[in-house]
Amino acid sequence: MIDYNDGLLIVGLARNCEKRLVHSIEKISSATKNFKNIHWLIIESDSEDGTLNALKDIQRKIPSFDFYTFGRLQEKFPLRTERIAYCRNKYLEELENNSKYQDIKYLVAADLDGVNDKLTQNGFESCWGRDNWDVCTANQSAPYYDIWALRHSIWNPGDCWQVRNFYKDYGLSNYHSFLYAVSSKMITIHSNSDWIKVDSAFGGLGVYKRDVIGLARYIGINKTGEEICEHVSFHKSLKINQSANIYINPQLINSKYTQHTRHLMPIVGWLFKLRIFIASKKIALKHIKLYKKIIKG
C-alpha cells in the first residue's frame, strides 16, 4: 500500500541536457507530487552546454534540490560507461552517508534526457499496486527500448551488443546483426500485461526500495576493460546479496518512441521493409545472371 509520507530521493545524471532538463524534472515532479518528503540529487559531468546554469536555476526554485558537478571526468575515465558508473555510485554514496537522507525509503533513478516525458502520476503510483517487488522499472507505450540493460532468461539472456558483434564477425550485415540481436527484442508491452520479472532492466526509470541497495555499486567496465551496461552489474549485485525481486511494471509508462526505437515507427518500418525487398531483388537478379552465364558456358 502506498504511503505518501515515505521519503523519495530522486537521482539522475546530467550531461549536455540543458534543452531537456527543466521539462524532464517538471514531468517527474508532477508524477511524484503526492509524496510529501522528496529530495533531488543530480550528478553532472562533462557538459559543454548550459546544463550547469540550468541546474543552478532549478536549485533556486525547488526545495531540497541538490546537485554535484565533477567537471571533466572524460580525461580520467575515457570510456562512457565507466564515467556513468562513477557518477551513479556518487549518489549511492550520498544516500548511504548523508544524514539528510536518513528518512529516505525509496531511491528513484531517472534519466533526464526526455525519456520520462510521458510519465504520469497514475503510472508512477501503480508501482504500489503490489508489494512483492524490490525494484520496479519503466515501460514504454511504443516498443521497449532498453535492451542493453535488460536481462531475462528467455527474452534477452545476454549482452545484445556482444551478440550483434558475434553475428557481424560471422558474416551477417550490420543491418541483420542489429535486427537479430537488438531490434527484434524491442517488443511492445501493453500496459494491462502482467508484471515481468527480470534479472535486470531500466528503461529510463527505476524505483528501488532503499533496504535492498546495501553496499551494491555500479560497474561500467569488465575485467578486460570493455564497456558493459552499469545497470546489469548493479542489479546482479542486488540479486546475489539481497535476492532482490526486479520487475518491469507495464503500467509505469514513461515514454512513447525514443531515439532507440524510432526506426520501428510505422513509416520508418515500412521504409526498412522496402529496403530489404529491394536488396533481396538485387541479390536474386545477380543470381539469375550468374546462373544464365553458367548455362551458356
N, C-alpha and C positions, 0 to 999 in steps of 0.2 A: 504494500500500500504506500502511496506517495505521501511524503511528509514535507511540506513546504518550508519547514524550519531547518531541514538538513542543509548543511553548507555545501556550496559548489565552488570549486576552483576551476575556472575556465582558462585553459592554456592553449598556446599556439605559437607557431614560428612565423616571423615576418622577414621577408627579403624581397625588395623591389615590388611591393604590393600596394603602393600608395593609392592607385586608382580603385582598388577593390576593398581596401582595408576598412574604411568607415562603414560602407554598406554591409560588409560581412559581419562586423561587430554589432551593427544595428539589428540585423536579422537574428543573430544568436541571442542578443539581449531580449528581443521580443519573444523568442521561443522559451526563454527561461524566466520571464518576468514574474511568475507566481512565487518563485523561490525568494525568501527574504534575506538570505545570507549568501551573497555572491561576491567572489573575488576574481579578479582578472590578473593573469601574469603572461606577458608576451615576451618572447626571446627573439631579439633581432641580431642579424649579422649581414655583412657584405652587401648592403643596399647601395645602389648607385642613383636612386631617385629620391623622392621626398618622403620616404617611409618614416624616417626618424621624426621629421617635423609633424607628420600626421599622428604619430604615436603621442607626441607631446601635447598636441591639441586635444586628443581623446582623453588623455590623463587629466586635463583641466576640467573636463566635462563629466566624467564618470567617476563616482566614488569607488574606492578600493580597486582602482585600475593601476597596475604597475607594469613596467617593462624594464628589461635589461638589454643593453647592447654590447656586443662583443667585437665590434669593429670588423677588421679584415681577417676572418678565420681562414679564408681560402689559401693564404700563404702557409698556414700551419697545417691545415687539413685539405690537401688538393682535391680529394675525392668528395663528391657531393654528399653521399650517404654517410660518410664519416662526420662531416660537419653537422648534418641533420641530427645524427645520434648524439653528438656532443651537446647540441642545443637542447634537445629533448631531455637529456639527463640533467641539465641545469634546472628545469622546472621540477623534476622529480626530487632533486636535492633540496630545493626550496620547500617543497611540500613536506619533506621529512624533517627538516631542520629549523624552519622559520616558525616562531611561536604564533605569528598572526594567522597561520593556517591550522592551528591545533583543533579547531572545530569543524574542519572540512570533512565531509563524509564521502563526497564524490569528486573525482577528477574528470573534467570534461575536456578532452583533447580535440581541437577543431582546426581545420585548415582555414586560412584567411584569404584565399585566392579567388573567392567567388563560388566555390563548390557547395557552400551551405546557403545559397541564396533562396532555396525553396523550403528551408527548414521552417516548421510551424510549431506553435505551442502544443497542439494535439499530438503531432508526430513525436516531439521530444518527450512529452509526458506518457506516451504509450509504453515507454520502457518500464514503467512501474505498473503495467497491467499484469505482470507476473513477477515473481521474486526469486526464481531459481537461477539467476544469472549473476556473474561477477563482472563481465564486460559485455556491453551492448553497443553494437556498431551499426553504421548507417546503410541505407539502401537508396537507390535512385529509381525514379518512375520510368526512366529510359533504361537501356541495358546497363547492368552493373559494370563499373569501370575498373575497380582497383584490383586487378588480377595479381599483380606482383605481391601485394600484401596478403593475398588470400591463400590459405592452406585448408584443404578439405580432402578427405581420403579418396573421394570419387571425382569431385568437380575439378580440383586443381591441387594435386598432392605435392608438387614440387615448384621450383623456381621457373616461371614461364619463360623468362629471357634466356636461361640456360637451355631450355628445351628448344627455343627458337634458334639459338646458335648451333645446337646439335643438328637440327634439320638443315640449316644452311651449309654446315660442314659436309653433309652427305648429299648435297646436290639440289636441294629444293631452292626455289627462287626466294628473294626477300619477301615478296607478297605472300606466297604459300606458307613460308615458315612462320610469318606473323599470323596468318589466318588460322593455322592449325594449333599453334602454341598459345596464342593470346586472344585474338578476336573471336574465335568460336566459343570461348568461355564467357564472353560478355553477354550473359543471358538476362532477360527481363524477369525480375522477381515481383510478382503482383503484391500489392500492399496487404491483401487478405490471406496471403500464404502463411504457412506455419513458420515459426522461427527456425533458422538454420544454424545448427551447432557446428562450429568450425574450430580448427586449431589456431587460426589467425585470420583476421580481417580488419579493415579500417574504413575505407570508403569516404574519407574526409572528416569523419566524426566518430568518436568513441567515448562512451561513458563508462568509467571504471569505479568500482567500489574501492574506496581507499584501503580497506583492510586487506585486500588481495595483493596490493602492489609490493609491500615489503621492501626488500633490497633489490628487486628486479631493475635492470637497466637496459637501455637500448644499445645495440651493437650494429655498426654500419658497414663493416668490412669483415671478411672471413680470414682464416688463418693464412691464406695465400695472398692477402691484400686485395682481393676482388670485392667490388661493391655488392652488398646484399641489402634487402629491404629491412630497415631497422624495426619495423613493427613485428616482423616474423620472429626475430631474436627475442624481443621483449615479451611477446605472447608465449613463446616457448618456455621462457623462464617462469612466467606466471603459472603455466600448466604443470611444469616439473615441481616447482616449490610449493604451490598453493592448490594444485588440482583445479585451477580456475575453469569455470564454465563460460565459454566465449560464444556469443551469438551474433548473427546478423538479424536485426529486427526489421522485417519487411515494412512496418508502418513508420519507421524512423527515416522518412524520405527527406533528403537534404538537397537534391538536385534533379535535373532532368538530364539532357545530354551534356557531357563535359568535353573538353578538348581531346580526351582519350577515346570517346565513343562517337565523336562527330561523324566519323566515316560510316557509321551504322544508321545515320538518319536516312529516311526513305529515299530521297532523291539521290543522295550520295551513294547509298547502297545500290540503287539501280544503275548508276554510272559504273560502279565496280563490277557488277554483273555483266554489263555491256563490254567492259574491258576484257573480262575473261572470255566472253563469247567471241570477240574479235580475235583475241590471241589464239583461241582454240581453232578458229577457222584458218588462220595463217599457218598454224602448225600442220593442220590437215592438208592444206594446199601444197605445202612443201613436201609432205609425204607422198602425195599423189604424183607430183612432178618427178620425185625421185623414183617412184615405182615405174612410171612410164619410161624413164630413162633406162632403167634396168631391163625392162621388157624389150626395148628397142635394141638393147645390147651394145 
